[in-house]
Structures are given as structure tokens and as C-alpha cells.
Amino acid sequence: MEEDLTHENGSCHTDKRKSHHSEKTKNSLISRLNRIEGQVRGIKGLIEKDTYCDDVLNQIASVQSALNGVGKLLLEHHMKSCVIERIQDGEDEVIDELLVTVKKLLK
């Protein structure tokens, strides 16, 4: 179960693990993910229609790029809010956590 990371002022802390995004950021992320979801359904349809492999692979590359964009946006927000605050609170282990996450994103 995830813990809540949000102070009353909307910033992060370690007692609980939940992020707080502005409505603008949240809506942007949801919009991007909805488009990606549609792209994935489209790829499934291409497979079902026996579409030429190269065309399907190009669509897969497009989805991967879009997901990378979402990841970069989330990573930036995380570093500028949660990570900075946890370091200021003396929780240096957040750096190791961040490094593990970045390694996963770079696979």
C-alpha cells in the first residue's frame, strides 16, 4: 500500500508516499496518458489486421517516445519537489531511491 507524501501545503514528506500535482500538471499527464492509451489500442488493431511489421514497429516507437515524455515530466516534478524537500529534511537516502528510479527509466 502506498503512503501519503503530501503536507497540508501540497509538498512531499516521508511519512506517507503520495505526490501532489497541480491540476494543470495532473491534467497534462492524464491527457498524455489518454493519447498513449489510444495509440496502444491502435497498435493492437494493427496487429489484428496483419499490418506490415515495420509500420507497427514505428507506432511502438511512437508510444515509447510518448511514455518517455511522461516519465521525464514526472521525474522533473519529483526532483524539484519531493527530492529537494526530503534532502532538506536530512533524508539523504532519497538520492539512492532516485538513482534506482533513473536507472529503471533509462533501460
N, C-alpha and C positions, 0 to 999 in steps of 0.2 A: 504494500500500500504506500502511495506517495505521501510525503509530508508536505505541509504548507510552508512556503518560503516567504510569505508576504507579511510585512509590517502593516500597521494601520495606514501608514503613509504610502503604501504601494511598493516599497522596496523589499529586497530579499533578506532573509536571515536563515540560520541553520536549524532552528527548532523544528521547522516544517519545510517541506520541499514542494513548493508551488510557486510558479513565476507569476508575475503580474505584468501584463502588456497593456499599453494604452489601447483604446478602442480602435484608433487608426491602425496601429501595428497589428492588432488581432484581426481586424477586417481584411487587411492586406494579406496576411498569412492564410486566412481562410479562403480568400478569393484565389490565391495562387494554388492552394491545395485542391480546390474545386476544379480548376482548369486541369491540373495534373491528373486528377481522378478521371476526368473526361478523356484525357489523352490515353490513359491506361485502358479504359473501356474500348477506345478506338483501336488500340493495338490488338486487343483480344478479337475484335471484329475482323481485323486484317488477317489474323491467323486463321480464323474460322472460314474466311473467304479464299484461303490459299494464296494470299498476296505474295508477290515476289519478295524473297528474303531480304534483299538489300533495302527495299522500301520499309520493311518492318524494322530492320536494324536502325535505320535513320530515325524512325519515330521513337524507338527505345532511347537513342542518344539524346533526343529532344527532351524526353521525360527525365532522364538522368540529369541533364543540364538544369531543368526547372527545379528538380529536387535539391540540387546543389545550391541554387539561388535561395531557396527557403532555408536551407541549413546555414548559409552564410549570414542571412539576416538574423536568424535566431542566435547564432554564435556571437555576432556583434552585440546584440542586445544583452546577452548573458554576460559578456566580458565587461560591458560598460555599466552594468548594474550589479548583478549578483556577485560576480567575481571580485570586483573592486570593493564592495561592501564587506564581503567575507574576509578579504585581506586586511581591511581597516579594522575589523573586529578581531584580528590576530589569528584567523583560521587559515594559515598558510597551506594546509592540505588541499585547499581548493585548487591550487596550481597543479597538483598531481591529478586531481579529478579532471581538470580542464585538458591536460595533456593526453589523458586516456581518450577523452571525447574527440579531440582534434585528430588523433591517430585513427580513430574509427571513421571519421568524416573523410579522411584522406585515402582510405582504402580504395 
